[in-house]
Amino acid sequence: MQWVGGGFHTDALSPDLDRPSRPAYSPTRISDHLVPVAISFWTLGRAGPLGPPREIIGAPSRRGDALDTVAPYPLKSPSEPELILQFAYAHSENRIQPHEPGRMIAHRTQKLSHREAQESASIATLQAPTCRPKPWRRMIGARKTSLRTTNISLCLFVAKNCLGWVFVATIRQHRLRGDMSCVAIIDIGSNSIKVLVAARDVAGQLTVLKSHTIDARISAGISHAEPVLSEEGMTQGVAAIQELLADSASLSPVRAQLVATSAVRDARNGRDFADRVRRATGFEIRILSGDEEANAIGRGLTCDPALASLKNFYVFDLGGGSLECLAFAERKIQEAISLQLGCVRLTEKFVADSTGPFLPEARKRIMAHTRLAVAESGFRFDLPCPSAVATGGTASTVRAIHGARTGQPIEQTPTLITVQHLRELLDQLAPLTLEQRKQIPGMPAARADIFPTALATVIALAETGGLTAFHHSFYNLRYGLAADLLETL
């Protein structure tokens, strides 16, 4: 958090497929209101009554890939401060903009007496819910003769609402603990490299400050008997890690941890890659075992408030190199295994030409291989009244495609994904070539070649366990590692 343009702002979540923004903090103490009230009055005195509107009320604006916000609540209808400003200006100039329900009549003014101006302003104010006032920028050009009236009106509005929602946004910074201690986790996966910067709020809940993903497939050749990371893959991986470290440095995390999963774990030259990263960044990579990866994913799932009501459930995290399977009984991990069923691995093994259509023969072989691997692993589907949770890029991509088709952002799409929907989606994608799949709205280009394999794997997994739907969660490996790291501070 920092002071920018007369107001505090904090980088919210990057708009990628990993995680949606969390709701704003609701104040509960009088002291929580007094600080932002003082700040707001100071801001008015510094910037002037018609100064930058974002300092007074605030509206979300994009800054890079983060949400630069002073007030997270967009105006859904004409608001009282806008009307006060507009009509104070109109009144002082003896000019009133006539209103009609639902729209502003532009460039239509008339000279009125003092009494008529007051009456017109009152009528127009009563029509506020159905009329749209002038944009803020048109107000900035008001003559100096209107400043005193406007300043008084706005200050009265501030005083009237000092304990109301207008100032909720300016105290968002009080949500986090005073020391603002945060940690950064960089997850070096087979198909992408991700960063998460997180802290604890005053209630002890994990709060996301930044999340970003870079598609950097370092796992080419992972299906070979002795996988080897390519020179190109390692170069891309080091560059992505350096970029994510620089990106997270703006939030000054007190600790940062780099972890690698299946691609580096299984590669013959995985340690060489870790040494190269250490020389380039100064950070050591912690190479997780399969069990450590599965347990960290389970730890992350327990941080998701949307899953707080689930007691007995399975968790499946499908990555590029492996599939993690977990069973929770009364919200405690009973079983956790890692299987070499990653979608990059199986695509290389069973799809002869990933640039062409996804052939029925490849689909059958992938599904048969998945069923056999799950059966031989000994993973039990015996929980009483279970639910199933899916994490990872495959489930996120399913929701992103659905959101693109329905005109919804990913966080507003249904979190429940039925197996029947997965079958229908695979049937639609299978006849398409790679280039045609890349053109599908919501489809990440870097996943278009492996996505049919991923769908076939998840469908076979569901059929093996008798599952009909999956709850999707963004909380996975990085969230579990962040939670553990924060406990050490």
C-alpha positions in Angstrom: 0.0 0.0 0.0 1.3 3.5 -0.8 0.0 7.1 -1.1 -0.7 7.9 -4.7 -2.6 11.0 -6.0 -4.0 11.9 -2.6 -5.3 8.5 -1.7 -4.1 5.1 -0.5 -4.1 2.3 -3.0 -3.2 -1.4 -2.7 -2.4 -3.7 -5.7 -5.3 -6.1 -6.0 -5.3 -9.3 -7.8 -4.0 -9.5 -11.3 -6.8 -10.4 -13.8 -5.6 -13.8 -14.8 -7.1 -17.3 -14.3 -5.7 -17.9 -10.9 -7.7 -16.0 -8.4 -10.5 -13.3 -8.2 -10.3 -10.3 -6.0 -11.5 -10.5 -2.4 -14.3 -8.3 -1.1 -13.5 -5.0 0.6 -13.2 -4.7 4.4 -16.3 -3.5 6.3 -15.4 -1.2 9.3 -16.6 -2.1 12.7 -14.8 0.4 15.0 -15.3 4.2 15.3 -11.5 4.6 15.0 -11.6 2.9 11.7 -13.8 5.7 10.4 -12.0 8.7 11.9 -8.7 8.2 10.1 -10.2 8.1 6.6 -12.5 11.0 7.5 -9.5 13.1 8.4 -7.7 12.0 5.3 -10.7 12.9 3.1 -10.9 16.4 4.5 -7.2 16.9 4.1 -7.5 15.6 0.5 -10.3 18.1 -0.2 -8.2 21.0 1.1 -5.1 19.9 -0.9 -6.7 19.1 -4.2 -9.5 21.6 -4.1 -13.3 21.0 -4.2 -13.2 20.0 -7.8 -9.9 18.1 -7.7 -9.3 14.6 -8.9 -12.6 12.8 -8.4 -10.9 9.5 -7.6 -9.6 11.1 -4.4 -13.1 12.0 -3.3 -15.3 9.1 -4.2 -13.1 6.8 -6.2 -13.6 4.5 -9.2 -11.6 1.4 -10.2 -9.0 2.0 -12.8 -6.5 -0.3 -14.4 -2.8 0.1 -13.8 -0.8 -2.6 -15.6 -2.3 -5.9 -14.6 -3.3 -4.9 -11.2 -6.4 -3.0 -9.9 -5.5 0.4 -8.7 -8.3 1.3 -6.4 -9.2 4.0 -3.9 -12.8 3.0 -3.7 -13.8 -0.5 -4.8 -17.5 0.3 -5.2 -18.4 1.5 -8.7 -21.3 4.0 -8.8 -24.4 2.0 -10.0 -26.7 5.0 -10.2 -26.3 8.8 -10.1 -24.9 9.6 -6.6 -25.7 12.4 -4.2 -22.2 13.9 -4.3 -22.3 14.2 -8.1 -25.7 15.9 -8.0 -24.6 18.2 -5.2 -21.6 19.2 -7.2 -23.5 19.6 -10.4 -26.4 21.6 -9.0 -24.2 23.7 -6.8 -22.3 24.7 -9.9 -25.5 25.2 -11.9 -27.1 27.2 -9.1 -24.1 29.5 -8.6 -24.1 30.2 -12.3 -27.9 30.6 -12.4 -27.9 27.8 -15.0 -29.9 24.5 -14.6 -29.6 21.5 -16.9 -33.2 20.2 -17.4 -33.6 16.5 -16.8 -35.8 13.9 -18.2 -36.1 10.3 -16.8 -33.1 8.2 -17.8 -31.0 10.7 -19.6 -29.4 14.2 -19.5 -30.4 16.7 -22.2 -27.0 18.1 -23.2 -26.3 21.7 -24.2 -29.7 22.9 -23.2 -29.7 25.8 -20.7 -31.8 28.7 -19.7 -31.6 31.7 -17.5 -33.7 31.4 -14.4 -34.5 33.4 -11.3 -32.9 32.5 -8.0 -36.2 30.9 -6.9 -36.7 29.0 -10.1 -33.1 27.7 -9.9 -33.8 26.3 -6.5 -37.0 24.7 -7.6 -35.4 23.1 -10.7 -32.5 21.8 -8.6 -34.9 20.2 -6.1 -37.0 18.6 -8.9 -33.9 17.2 -10.7 -32.4 15.9 -7.4 -35.6 13.9 -6.8 -35.2 12.4 -10.2 -31.7 11.3 -9.4 -32.3 7.5 -9.6 -33.4 7.8 -13.2 -31.1 10.5 -14.6 -27.4 10.6 -15.4 -25.5 13.6 -14.4 -22.6 15.1 -16.3 -19.3 13.2 -16.2 -16.8 14.4 -13.6 -14.4 15.8 -16.2 -17.0 18.3 -17.4 -17.3 19.5 -13.8 -13.6 20.3 -13.5 -14.0 23.3 -15.8 -16.4 25.1 -13.5 -15.7 28.8 -12.9 -14.1 30.1 -9.7 -17.4 31.7 -8.8 -18.8 28.2 -8.0 -16.0 27.0 -5.8 -17.3 28.3 -2.5 -20.8 26.9 -3.0 -19.5 23.5 -4.2 -17.0 23.2 -1.4 -19.6 23.8 1.3 -22.0 21.3 -0.3 -19.4 18.7 -0.6 -18.2 19.1 2.9 -21.7 18.8 4.2 -22.1 15.6 2.3 -18.8 14.3 3.7 -19.9 15.1 7.3 -23.3 13.6 6.7 -21.8 10.3 5.5 -18.7 10.1 7.5 -19.8 6.9 9.2 -21.2 5.5 5.9 -20.1 3.4 3.0 -18.4 6.3 1.1 -15.3 5.9 3.3 -15.2 2.1 3.4 -12.7 2.2 0.5 -10.2 4.6 2.2 -9.9 2.3 5.2 -9.2 -0.8 3.2 -5.6 -0.6 4.2 -6.6 -1.2 7.9 -7.8 -4.7 6.9 -4.2 -6.1 7.0 -2.1 -6.3 10.1 -0.2 -3.2 10.9 3.2 -4.6 9.9 1.9 -5.5 6.5 4.0 -8.6 6.5 3.5 -10.6 3.3 5.3 -13.5 1.6 5.8 -14.5 -2.0 5.5 -18.0 -3.4 6.8 -18.8 -6.9 5.5 -22.1 -8.2 7.6 -23.5 -11.1 5.2 -26.0 -12.8 5.5 -28.0 -15.9 3.3 -25.8 -18.1 3.4 -22.4 -16.3 5.2 -20.5 -13.6 3.1 -18.5 -11.1 3.6 -16.1 -8.3 1.4 -15.4 -5.3 1.9 -12.6 -2.8 -0.2 -13.1 0.3 -0.6 -11.8 3.9 -2.9 -12.4 6.9 -5.8 -10.0 7.6 -6.9 -9.0 11.1 -9.1 -12.1 11.3 -6.2 -14.3 10.4 -7.5 -15.2 6.9 -5.2 -15.5 4.0 -5.5 -12.4 1.8 -4.2 -12.2 -1.8 -2.2 -9.1 -2.7 -1.0 -10.2 -6.1 -1.3 -13.3 -8.3 0.2 -13.7 -11.8 0.9 -16.5 -14.2 3.4 -16.7 -17.1 3.0 -19.5 -19.6 6.5 -21.1 -19.8 6.5 -24.8 -20.6 9.8 -26.1 -19.3 8.6 -29.7 -19.4 9.0 -30.6 -23.1 10.2 -34.2 -23.2 8.7 -35.1 -19.8 7.2 -38.3 -21.1 10.6 -39.8 -22.0 12.1 -42.6 -19.9 14.7 -40.1 -18.7 13.2 -36.6 -19.0 15.6 -33.8 -19.7 14.8 -30.1 -19.6 15.7 -28.4 -22.9 18.0 -25.4 -23.1 15.1 -23.4 -24.5 12.8 -24.4 -21.7 15.4 -23.6 -19.0 16.1 -20.2 -20.5 12.4 -19.4 -20.6 12.0 -20.6 -17.1 14.8 -18.5 -15.7 13.4 -15.4 -17.5 9.9 -16.0 -16.1 11.2 -16.4 -12.6 13.2 -13.2 -12.8 10.1 -11.3 -14.1 7.8 -12.7 -11.3 10.4 -11.8 -8.6 10.6 -8.3 -9.9 6.8 -8.1 -10.1 6.4 -9.1 -6.5 9.2 -6.9 -5.2 6.9 -3.8 -5.3 5.0 -5.3 -2.4 8.2 -5.9 -0.3 7.5 -9.4 0.8 9.5 -10.3 3.9 10.2 -13.8 2.6 10.1 -15.4 -0.8 10.1 -19.1 -1.6 10.7 -20.8 -5.0 9.3 -24.3 -5.4 9.4 -26.8 -8.3 7.2 -29.7 -9.0 7.0 -32.6 -11.4 8.9 -31.2 -14.4 12.1 -30.3 -12.4 11.6 -33.2 -9.9 11.6 -35.9 -12.7 14.2 -34.3 -15.0 17.7 -35.7 -15.1 19.1 -32.2 -15.2 16.6 -30.7 -12.7 19.4 -29.9 -10.3 21.3 -28.1 -13.0 18.2 -25.9 -13.7 18.0 -25.1 -9.9 21.7 -24.1 -9.9 21.1 -21.8 -12.9 18.2 -20.1 -11.2 20.3 -19.6 -8.0 23.0 -17.9 -10.0 20.6 -15.7 -11.8 18.4 -14.7 -8.9 20.2 -15.6 -5.6 17.2 -17.8 -4.6 17.4 -21.6 -4.0 14.6 -23.7 -5.4 12.9 -26.2 -3.1 12.1 -29.3 -5.2 9.0 -30.8 -3.7 8.4 -34.5 -3.6 5.1 -35.9 -4.8 3.8 -36.3 -1.2 4.9 -32.8 -0.3 3.2 -31.3 -3.3 -0.1 -33.2 -2.6 -0.1 -32.1 1.1 0.6 -28.5 0.2 -2.3 -28.5 -2.2 -4.5 -29.9 0.6 -3.3 -27.2 3.0 -4.2 -24.6 0.4 -7.8 -26.0 0.0 -8.4 -25.5 3.7 -7.8 -21.8 3.2 -10.7 -21.4 0.8 -13.7 -19.9 2.6 -16.0 -21.1 -0.2 -15.3 -24.7 0.8 -15.7 -24.2 4.6 -19.0 -26.3 4.6 -17.4 -29.3 2.9 -16.4 -32.1 5.4 -15.7 -35.2 3.3 -14.4 -34.5 -0.1 -11.8 -35.4 -2.7 -9.3 -33.0 -4.3 -7.8 -33.5 -7.7 -5.1 -31.1 -9.0 -4.1 -31.8 -12.6 -0.9 -30.2 -13.8 1.4 -30.6 -16.8 3.5 -33.4 -15.2 1.4 -35.0 -12.5 -2.1 -35.5 -11.0 -2.4 -35.1 -7.3 -5.3 -37.0 -5.6 -6.3 -36.3 -2.0 -9.1 -37.5 0.3 -10.4 -35.4 3.2 -12.5 -36.9 6.0 -13.9 -34.3 8.5 -11.6 -31.8 6.7 -8.4 -33.7 7.6 -6.2 -35.3 4.9 -6.7 -39.1 5.0 -4.9 -39.9 1.8 -2.6 -38.1 -0.7 -0.8 -39.4 -3.7 0.8 -38.1 -6.8 0.4 -39.8 -10.2 2.3 -39.3 -13.4 -0.9 -38.3 -15.3 -0.1 -34.7 -16.2 -1.6 -33.4 -19.4 1.7 -32.5 -21.0 3.1 -35.9 -20.2 0.1 -37.8 -21.6 -0.1 -35.6 -24.7 3.5 -36.4 -25.6 2.8 -40.0 -24.9 -0.5 -40.6 -26.7 -1.1 -37.8 -29.2 0.8 -38.3 -32.4 0.1 -34.9 -33.8 -1.0 -32.2 -31.3 -1.5 -29.7 -34.1 -4.4 -31.7 -35.7 -7.8 -32.8 -34.4 -7.9 -34.9 -31.2 -8.5 -38.3 -32.6 -10.9 -40.9 -31.0 -8.1 -43.4 -30.7 -6.0 -41.0 -28.7 -9.0 -40.2 -26.4 -9.6 -43.9 -25.8 -5.9 -44.6 -24.9 -5.6 -41.7 -22.6 -8.8 -42.6 -20.7 -7.8 -46.2 -20.4 -4.3 -45.3 -19.2 -5.8 -43.0 -16.6 -8.3 -45.6 -15.3 -5.5 -48.1 -15.0 -3.1 -45.8 -13.2 -5.7 -44.7 -10.7 -6.8 -48.3 -10.0 -3.2 -49.5 -9.6 -2.4 -46.6 -7.2 -4.7 -48.0 -4.6 -6.5 -44.6 -4.1 -9.8 -45.3 -2.5 -13.1 -43.7 -3.4 -14.9 -44.7 -0.2 -15.7 -41.5 1.6 -19.3 -41.1 3.0 -21.4 -38.6 1.0 -18.4 -37.1 -0.7 -17.9 -34.0 -2.9 -15.1 -33.5 -5.4 -12.9 -30.4 -5.8 -10.8 -29.7 -8.9 -7.9 -27.2 -8.9 -5.4 -26.3 -11.6 -5.4 -24.8 -15.0 -7.8 -27.3 -16.6 -10.7 -26.3 -14.4 -9.8 -22.7 -14.7 -9.8 -22.9 -18.5 -13.2 -24.6 -18.5 -14.7 -21.7 -16.5 -12.9 -19.1 -18.7 -14.4 -20.6 -21.8 -17.8 -20.7 -20.2 -17.4 -17.1 -19.1 -16.4 -15.9 -22.6 -19.5 -17.6 -24.1 -21.8 -16.0 -21.5 -20.2 -12.7 -21.2 -19.1 -13.2 -17.6 -15.8 -12.7 -15.9 -14.3 -16.0 -14.6 -15.1 -15.2 -10.9 -18.8 -14.9 -11.7 -19.1 -18.2 -13.6 -20.6 -21.2 -11.7 -18.0 -22.9 -9.5 -19.7 -26.3 -10.0 -18.5 -28.1 -13.2 -20.5 -31.2 -14.2 -18.8 -34.1 -15.9 -21.5 -34.0 -18.6 -20.4 -30.5 -19.4 -16.8 -31.7 -19.7 -17.9 -34.4 -22.1 -19.8 -31.9 -24.3 -16.9 -29.5 -24.3 -14.5 -32.3 -25.4 -16.9 -33.4 -28.2 -16.9 -29.8 -29.5 -13.1 -29.4 -29.3 -12.0 -32.8 -30.6 -12.6 -32.2 -34.3 -10.7 -28.9 -34.3 -7.1 -28.3 -35.2 -4.7 -26.6 -32.9 -5.1 -23.2 -34.6 -8.9 -23.5 -34.5 -8.7 -24.3 -30.7 -6.6 -21.2 -30.1 -9.4 -19.1 -31.6 -11.9 -20.3 -29.0 -12.8 -17.3 -26.7 -11.4 -17.9 -23.3 -8.9 -20.5 -24.4 -5.3 -19.7 -23.4 -3.2 -20.2 -26.5 -0.5 -22.0 -24.5 -3.0 -24.6 -23.3 -4.7 -25.3 -26.6 -2.6 -28.3 -27.5 -2.9 -30.1 -24.2 -6.5 -29.1 -23.2 -8.2 -32.1 -25.0 -5.9 -34.5 -23.2 -6.7 -32.8 -19.9 -10.4 -33.1 -20.4 -10.1 -36.8 -21.3 -8.1 -37.4 -18.1 -10.5 -35.6 -15.8 -13.5 -37.4 -17.4 -11.8 -40.8 -16.9 -11.0 -39.9 -13.3 -14.6 -39.0 -12.6 -15.9 -42.2 -14.2 -13.4 -44.3 -12.1 -14.6 -42.7 -8.9 -18.3 -42.4 -9.7 -18.2 -38.6 -9.6 -20.7 -36.4 -11.4 -19.4 -32.9 -10.7 -16.4 -31.0 -9.4 -16.3 -27.8 -7.3 -13.6 -25.5 -8.6 -11.2 -23.7 -6.3 -8.4 -21.3 -7.0 -6.7 -22.3 -3.7 -4.0 -24.9 -4.4 -0.3 -25.4 -4.0 0.8 -21.8 -3.7 -1.9 -21.0 -1.1 -0.9 -23.9 1.1 2.8 -22.9 1.0 2.0 -19.2 1.7 -0.1 -20.2 4.7 2.8 -22.3 6.1 5.3 -19.6 5.4 3.2 -16.9 7.1 3.1 -19.0 10.2 6.9 -18.8 10.6 7.0 -15.0 10.6 
